[in-house]
Amino acid sequence: MSSLSVIFGALVGCSLGLTGGGGAIFAVPLLVYGLGVAPREAVGISLAAVGATSFVGFLGRWRARKIELRTGLVFAVAGMLGAPVGSWLSGLIPETVLLTLFAILMLVVALRMWSKASEPAIAGLPIACSTETADVDGPACRRDLNGNLLLSSRCAWLLAAVGIATGVLSGLFGVGGGFVIVPALVLFSGMTIHRAVGTSMLVVALVSISGIGSHLFAGRTISLETTALFVVGGVAGLLLGTVAGRRLSGPALQKVFAVAIVAVAIFVVVRTVFLS
């Protein structure tokens, strides 16, 4: 059990290091079907372990100046407001239904990741403008000629709305939400993919704090031993994934990751619907 917890944590951490998000989506199935943890407790362990691992990753990328702190904090504050709502909804849904919805979410994420990897690279480039043209019709979030985000009211509301949705998913399913945050930062704020990965780790860490607080406040338990072992493996996997991510093609990696998510989703559906 101990070695499996470390190994599974390493798998999640490696994915976080590679993509900045998406690793948490594997955590709940690994905990439930690999370690026999009850689904609701698995949500709490996933939030705690992924949050801690993401924070370690954030510190490394912060030192390397590969994050946008202001943009990340807007996302994080909104996400922390949404996480308690997701946690509350989680308590109202039967465990079988919760796992089935989780599998559907995985399929949606896989489709999004595959389509994003197939898009031309120019689709994620930032839209630059001067401060004088920031309020004309066009994308809500724009950047100045130096690449700095112009955080207008339209842009702030858009980022906050996506952040709240991320927080709800985090509290409901125990996912950090990085698979939503990274593409959202690239598409809506014009952030480069490398900065989006690091910024996502900050958001995931902060949103996870809110989610785990809501989980404990609802009277649900968490195994500290399993969580600690998951974090140990997660940090080791994070370092490995970060190194590997510098050597692999981004689009190809996303497609492989999407296929892996589909495989896990099918496994969850089969175990939940047909073998339960």
C-alpha positions as CSV (number, residue, x, y, z in Angstrom):
1,M,0.0,0.0,0.0
2,S,2.8,2.5,0.9
3,S,4.8,1.8,-2.2
4,L,1.7,2.1,-4.4
5,S,0.8,5.4,-2.8
6,V,4.2,6.8,-3.7
7,I,4.1,5.3,-7.2
8,F,0.6,6.7,-7.9
9,G,1.7,10.1,-6.5
10,A,4.7,10.1,-8.8
11,L,2.4,9.5,-11.8
12,V,0.2,12.4,-10.9
13,G,3.3,14.6,-10.1
14,C,4.9,13.7,-13.4
15,S,1.8,14.8,-15.3
16,L,1.7,18.1,-13.4
17,G,5.4,18.7,-14.3
18,L,4.8,17.9,-17.9
19,T,1.7,19.9,-18.6
20,G,1.0,22.1,-15.5
21,G,-2.4,20.5,-15.1
22,G,-4.3,17.4,-15.8
23,G,-2.4,15.2,-13.4
24,A,-5.0,15.5,-10.7
25,I,-7.6,14.0,-13.0
26,F,-5.8,10.7,-12.5
27,A,-5.6,11.0,-8.8
28,V,-9.1,10.0,-7.8
29,P,-9.3,6.9,-10.0
30,L,-5.9,5.8,-8.7
31,L,-7.0,6.3,-5.1
32,V,-10.4,4.6,-5.5
33,Y,-9.4,1.6,-7.7
34,G,-5.7,1.3,-7.0
35,L,-5.7,1.9,-3.2
36,G,-9.4,1.1,-2.3
37,V,-10.1,4.6,-0.9
38,A,-13.7,5.6,-0.6
39,P,-14.6,8.1,-3.4
40,R,-15.4,11.0,-1.1
41,E,-12.2,10.6,0.9
42,A,-10.3,10.2,-2.4
43,V,-11.5,13.7,-3.4
44,G,-10.0,15.2,-0.2
45,I,-6.7,13.3,-0.5
46,S,-6.5,14.4,-4.2
47,L,-7.0,18.0,-3.3
48,A,-4.4,18.0,-0.5
49,A,-1.7,16.0,-2.4
50,V,-2.1,17.8,-5.7
51,G,-2.2,21.2,-4.0
52,A,1.0,20.5,-2.1
53,T,2.8,19.1,-5.2
54,S,1.6,22.1,-7.3
55,F,2.9,24.6,-4.7
56,V,6.4,23.0,-4.9
57,G,6.3,23.3,-8.7
58,F,5.1,26.9,-8.4
59,L,8.1,27.8,-6.2
60,G,10.5,26.4,-8.8
61,R,8.9,28.3,-11.7
62,W,8.6,31.5,-9.6
63,R,12.4,31.5,-9.1
64,A,12.8,31.0,-12.8
65,R,10.4,34.0,-13.4
66,K,8.0,31.8,-15.5
67,I,4.7,32.9,-13.9
68,E,2.4,35.9,-14.0
69,L,1.5,36.5,-10.4
70,R,-1.2,39.1,-10.8
71,T,-3.1,37.1,-13.4
72,G,-2.8,33.9,-11.3
73,L,-4.1,35.6,-8.2
74,V,-7.3,36.8,-10.0
75,F,-7.9,33.2,-11.1
76,A,-7.0,31.8,-7.7
77,V,-9.3,34.1,-5.6
78,A,-12.2,33.4,-7.9
79,G,-11.4,29.7,-7.7
80,M,-11.3,29.7,-3.9
81,L,-14.8,31.1,-3.9
82,G,-16.1,28.3,-6.2
83,A,-14.4,25.4,-4.4
84,P,-16.8,25.4,-1.4
85,V,-19.8,25.3,-3.8
86,G,-18.3,22.2,-5.5
87,S,-17.6,20.6,-2.2
88,W,-21.2,21.2,-1.1
89,L,-22.6,19.7,-4.4
90,S,-20.3,16.7,-3.9
91,G,-22.1,15.8,-0.7
92,L,-25.5,15.8,-2.4
93,I,-24.5,13.4,-5.2
94,P,-24.5,9.6,-4.8
95,E,-21.0,8.1,-5.1
96,T,-21.8,6.1,-8.2
97,V,-23.2,9.2,-10.0
98,L,-20.2,11.2,-8.9
99,L,-17.8,8.7,-10.4
100,T,-19.8,8.6,-13.6
101,L,-19.9,12.4,-13.9
102,F,-16.1,12.3,-13.3
103,A,-15.6,9.9,-16.2
104,I,-17.7,12.2,-18.4
105,L,-15.5,15.2,-17.3
106,M,-12.4,13.2,-18.2
107,L,-13.7,12.6,-21.8
108,V,-14.5,16.2,-22.2
109,V,-11.0,17.2,-21.0
110,A,-9.4,14.6,-23.4
111,L,-11.3,16.0,-26.4
112,R,-10.4,19.5,-25.5
113,M,-6.7,18.6,-25.1
114,W,-6.6,16.7,-28.4
115,S,-8.3,19.6,-30.3
116,K,-6.0,22.2,-28.7
117,A,-2.9,20.2,-29.7
118,S,-4.2,20.0,-33.2
119,E,-4.7,23.8,-33.5
120,P,-2.1,25.9,-35.3
121,A,0.5,27.4,-32.9
122,I,-0.6,30.9,-33.9
123,A,-3.9,30.4,-32.1
124,G,-2.3,30.8,-28.7
125,L,-0.2,33.9,-29.5
126,P,-1.0,37.0,-27.4
127,I,-2.9,39.9,-28.9
128,A,-0.9,43.1,-28.4
129,C,-2.3,46.6,-28.4
130,S,-1.6,49.9,-26.9
131,T,-3.3,51.2,-23.8
132,E,-5.3,53.6,-26.1
133,T,-7.0,50.7,-27.9
134,A,-7.6,48.4,-25.0
135,D,-11.3,49.2,-24.7
136,V,-12.3,48.8,-28.3
137,D,-14.3,45.9,-29.6
138,G,-12.3,42.6,-29.6
139,P,-11.0,40.1,-27.1
140,A,-11.7,40.9,-23.5
141,C,-8.1,40.4,-22.5
142,R,-5.3,42.1,-24.4
143,R,-1.6,42.9,-23.8
144,D,0.4,46.0,-24.3
145,L,3.3,46.2,-26.8
146,N,5.7,44.9,-24.0
147,G,3.6,41.7,-23.5
148,N,2.1,42.8,-20.2
149,L,-1.6,42.0,-19.6
150,L,-4.0,44.9,-19.6
151,L,-6.3,43.9,-16.8
152,S,-9.4,45.8,-17.8
153,S,-12.7,45.3,-16.1
154,R,-13.9,43.1,-19.0
155,C,-10.7,41.0,-18.7
156,A,-11.0,40.7,-14.9
157,W,-14.6,39.5,-15.1
158,L,-13.8,36.9,-17.7
159,L,-10.8,35.5,-15.8
160,A,-12.9,35.5,-12.6
161,A,-15.8,33.6,-14.2
162,V,-13.4,30.9,-15.5
163,G,-11.7,30.8,-12.1
164,I,-15.0,30.3,-10.3
165,A,-15.9,27.4,-12.7
166,T,-12.5,25.9,-12.0
167,G,-13.0,26.1,-8.3
168,V,-16.4,24.3,-8.5
169,L,-14.8,21.5,-10.5
170,S,-12.0,21.3,-7.9
171,G,-14.4,21.0,-4.9
172,L,-16.7,18.6,-6.7
173,F,-14.3,16.1,-8.2
174,G,-11.0,16.7,-6.3
175,V,-9.2,17.9,-9.3
176,G,-6.9,20.9,-9.2
177,G,-8.4,22.4,-12.3
178,G,-5.1,22.8,-14.2
179,F,-6.5,21.2,-17.3
180,V,-8.9,24.1,-17.4
181,I,-6.6,26.8,-16.2
182,V,-3.7,26.3,-18.7
183,P,-5.8,26.5,-21.9
184,A,-7.9,29.3,-20.4
185,L,-4.8,31.4,-19.6
186,V,-3.4,30.9,-23.1
187,L,-6.7,31.5,-24.9
188,F,-8.3,34.2,-22.8
189,S,-5.3,36.2,-21.5
190,G,-2.8,35.6,-24.4
191,M,-0.3,34.2,-22.0
192,T,2.6,32.0,-23.4
193,I,2.3,28.3,-22.7
194,H,5.4,28.2,-20.5
195,R,4.1,31.0,-18.2
196,A,0.6,29.4,-18.2
197,V,2.0,26.2,-16.8
198,G,3.8,27.9,-14.0
199,T,0.9,30.2,-13.2
200,S,-1.5,27.3,-13.2
201,M,0.5,25.7,-10.4
202,L,0.0,28.7,-8.2
203,V,-3.8,28.7,-8.9
204,V,-4.1,24.9,-8.3
205,A,-2.3,25.2,-5.0
206,L,-4.5,28.1,-3.7
207,V,-7.7,26.6,-5.0
208,S,-6.9,23.3,-3.4
209,I,-6.5,25.0,0.0
210,S,-10.1,26.2,-0.3
211,G,-11.3,22.8,-1.5
212,I,-9.7,20.9,1.3
213,G,-10.9,23.3,3.9
214,S,-14.5,22.8,2.6
215,H,-14.0,19.1,2.6
216,L,-12.9,19.0,6.3
217,F,-15.6,21.5,7.3
218,A,-18.2,19.1,5.9
219,G,-17.0,16.5,8.4
220,R,-15.2,14.2,5.9
221,T,-12.0,12.5,6.8
222,I,-8.6,12.2,5.1
223,S,-5.8,9.7,5.6
224,L,-2.8,11.7,6.5
225,E,-0.5,8.8,5.8
226,T,-1.8,8.2,2.3
227,T,-1.7,11.9,1.6
228,A,1.9,12.3,2.8
229,L,3.0,9.3,0.7
230,F,1.2,10.7,-2.3
231,V,2.9,14.1,-1.9
232,V,6.4,12.4,-1.6
233,G,5.8,10.6,-4.8
234,G,4.2,13.6,-6.4
235,V,7.2,15.9,-5.8
236,A,9.6,13.3,-7.2
237,G,7.3,12.8,-10.2
238,L,7.0,16.6,-10.6
239,L,10.8,17.0,-10.9
240,L,11.0,14.2,-13.5
241,G,8.1,15.6,-15.5
242,T,9.5,19.1,-15.5
243,V,12.8,17.8,-16.9
244,A,11.1,15.6,-19.5
245,G,8.7,18.4,-20.5
246,R,11.7,20.4,-21.8
247,R,12.6,17.6,-24.2
248,L,9.2,16.6,-25.6
249,S,7.0,18.2,-28.2
250,G,4.1,19.9,-26.6
251,P,1.3,19.0,-29.1
252,A,2.4,15.3,-29.3
253,L,2.6,15.1,-25.5
254,Q,-0.9,16.6,-25.2
255,K,-2.3,14.0,-27.6
256,V,-0.7,11.1,-25.7
257,F,-2.1,12.5,-22.5
258,A,-5.5,12.8,-24.0
259,V,-5.5,9.1,-25.0
260,A,-4.4,8.2,-21.5
261,I,-7.3,10.1,-20.0
262,V,-9.8,8.4,-22.3
263,A,-8.5,5.0,-21.2
264,V,-8.9,5.9,-17.5
265,A,-12.4,7.3,-18.2
266,I,-13.5,4.0,-19.9
267,F,-12.1,2.0,-17.0
268,V,-14.0,4.2,-14.5
269,V,-17.3,3.8,-16.5
270,V,-16.8,0.0,-16.7
271,R,-16.1,-0.4,-13.0
272,T,-18.8,2.0,-11.9
273,V,-21.7,1.1,-14.3
274,F,-21.1,-2.5,-15.3
275,L,-19.1,-4.1,-12.4
276,S,-20.6,-2.3,-9.4
